[in-house]
Amino acid sequence: MASRARRRPPPAAARRSPVSVPSAATRDADGTRADILAIATEEFAKKGLSGSRVDEIAERTHTVKRMIYYYFGSKEGLYRAVLERCYDHIRMIESDLDLDALPPNEALRRLVQTTFDYHNKHPDFVRLVMNENIHHGDHIAHLPNIKARNRTVIAMLGRLIDRGVADGIFREDLDPVELHMSISALCFYNVSNRYTFSRIFEKDMSSPKALAARRKIVVDTIERWCAAK
């Protein structure tokens, strides 16, 4: 009796697991959610949590309140999602700098310059942080991953300090949290107080010349503060 012919294995291409391709509905949902977050960021930054209206956000995004509640649960849920998105963005920018690959002094200058530029280009972020401080940080405390995400910048600064100390460039008593606070404070102020400062001292803090001068002062201030005695 003739033996049965051996079955050949399927071609490699046929054995591969199917690639998951986002459906059009998924892409549309992601786009709608992103649009809502972008417009909500502007509204919350301009009017605060209490002054913003879901109806206005829905109108500007060409959607309906029911869709916003579907994605975010409530106005407070949308506000928290906006906060989370903003903090995620600045942490991502910092991570992309790859400071570990740069000499300590250069890495420190790059971080301060980038932080200054980020605050200047994203005034909505500054206003959202100011608004959240009015609420005593109550909403940011409800973001489960916010502490873990923000620990990344402290760890990055800790490595930077250790390298600078080892090279004899930085002083040994630097604390990464204090360094982060000092950088943030100097970069933050130029946006948070620009209007009152400009009015009082008749100095346009948003002009290219003023920004360039202030940027250099902030970088020099942090670098000299960190320098070994």
TIVEXFI-809540 format. One record per residue (C-alpha): x, y, z; residue in three letters. Coordinates in pm, whole numbers, plus 50000, padded with zeros to 5 digits. Example, Ala and Ser with C-alpha at 12.3 -4.5 7.8 and 13.67 -1.06 7.14 Angstrom:
<nodes>
512304955050780Ala/513674989450714Ser/
</nodes>
This chain:
<nodes>
500005000050000Met/501475033249898Ala/502525055250191Ser/500735087250239Arg/502495118250109Ala/504015138950387Arg/502315171850441Arg/504605201150382Arg/504735227950653Pro/503075260550558Pro/505325288250426Pro/506985310150686Ala/504765339350594Ala/501695318350660Ala/503005307751002Arg/503495343251126Arg/501065357451378Ser/498675382251222Pro/499745418451262Val/497315438951465Ser/496275468751257Val/494215495851429Pro/490765498251281Ser/489425530351135Ala/487085532951433Ala/490015530051676Thr/491985556451488Arg/488965579551486Asp/488445574251860Ala/492105581751934Asp/491935613051721Gly/488755624951891Thr/490235619052235Arg/493425637852140Ala/491385667252005Asp/489365669052326Ile/492525669152538Leu/494135696452326Ala/491125719652346Ile/490525711652713Ala/494145721052787Thr/493525755652641Glu/490235759852825Glu/491515748553165Phe/494685769253130Ala/492685800353044Lys/489675796753275Lys/490685771553540Gly/488695741053641Leu/485705759653784Ser/485475784653498Gly/485665759453215Ser/482505744553064Arg/482205710152911Val/479615724252668Asp/482225748552530Glu/484875721552500Ile/482375699252316Ala/481425727452080Glu/485055735651999Arg/485855699051929Thr/482695694051721His/481505666251950Thr/478935662752229Val/479105663152610Lys/478085626652619Arg/481215617252422Met/483455636452662Ile/481855619252962Tyr/482245585852783Tyr/486005590752747Tyr/486785608453075Phe/483875602253314Gly/483425638353429Ser/484835673353398Lys/487215665353682Glu/488285633653501Gly/489015653853188Leu/490975679353392Tyr/493085651753547Arg/493725636353205Ala/494945670353084Val/497315673353381Leu/498665638453323Glu/499205645152953Arg/501105677453023Cys/503435661853280Tyr/504005631753054Asp/505025654952772His/507685674152962Ile/509095641853113Arg/509325627452761Met/511205658252638Ile/513685654552925Glu/514215617652857Ser/514895624152489Asp/517835646652581Leu/519945615752667Asp/521915635352926Leu/523855604353031Asp/525735606152701Ala/526945642052759Leu/529705655652985Pro/528195667653318Pro/528535705153257Asn/527145702652906Glu/524315680153023Ala/523335704753296Leu/523305734153055Arg/521275714252801Arg/518675705153063Leu/518285740953189Val/518075755052836Gln/515495729152736Thr/513405735253049Thr/513485772952994Phe/512485769052629Asp/509735744052712Tyr/508075767052965His/508305796352727Asn/506775776652439Lys/504065760352655His/502565787652874Pro/499435766352911Asp/501495741453112Phe/502605769153349Val/499045781653394Arg/497735746453457Leu/500345740953728Val/499445774453885Met/495755765053875Asn/496405731054031Glu/498275747854315Asn/495165768554381Ile/493455734854436His/496305724554669His/497335696754433Gly/494125677354507Asp/493615665154151His/497195656154070Ile/497175634654384Ala/494575612454214His/496865603853921Leu/498215569154012Pro/501355570453798Asn/502355606853836Ile/504885600954115Lys/506595572653929Ala/506815593153610Arg/508255623353787Asn/510795602253973Arg/512515597053638Thr/513785632953630Val/515065629953988Ile/516905597753901Ala/518365614453592Met/519585644053798Leu/521015620654060Gly/523145603453795Arg/524195637153656Leu/525245649853998Ile/527205618054071Asp/529125621353744Arg/529835658153805Gly/531055651654159Val/533275623054039Ala/534835646453780Asp/535375673654040Gly/532985697353857Ile/529995697854095Phe/529955703054470Arg/529235672254678Glu/526205684354876Asp/523855688254579Leu/520425672654620Asp/518595662254298Pro/515175673354426Val/516535707754523Glu/518275710754187Leu/515065701754003His/513125727154212Met/515645754654144Ser/515665748553768Ile/511865747253756Ser/511455778653968Ala/513765800253757Leu/512275788253428Cys/508695789753556Phe/508875825553683Tyr/509645840153343Asn/506235828253222Val/504115829353538Ser/505045865353626Asn/505825880353289Arg/502795903053271Tyr/502985917653621Thr/506765921453597Phe/506495937953256Ser/503895962653380Arg/505725971753699Ile/509215975353551Phe/508185985053197Glu/510245956753053Lys/508895933352784Asp/509895899252919Met/508555881452609Ser/510745899252352Ser/513425877752180Pro/516175899552329Lys/514795896952683Ala/514245859552653Leu/517775853152527Ala/519275874152809Ala/517125857853077Arg/517845822952942Arg/521595829052974Lys/521205842553328Ile/519195812053436Val/521725787853287Val/524655806453444Asp/522895808253783Thr/522295770753800Ile/525745762153667Glu/527515784453922Arg/525335771454206Trp/526305735754118Cys/530015742854067Ala/532595728254304Ala/534105754354536Lys/
</nodes>
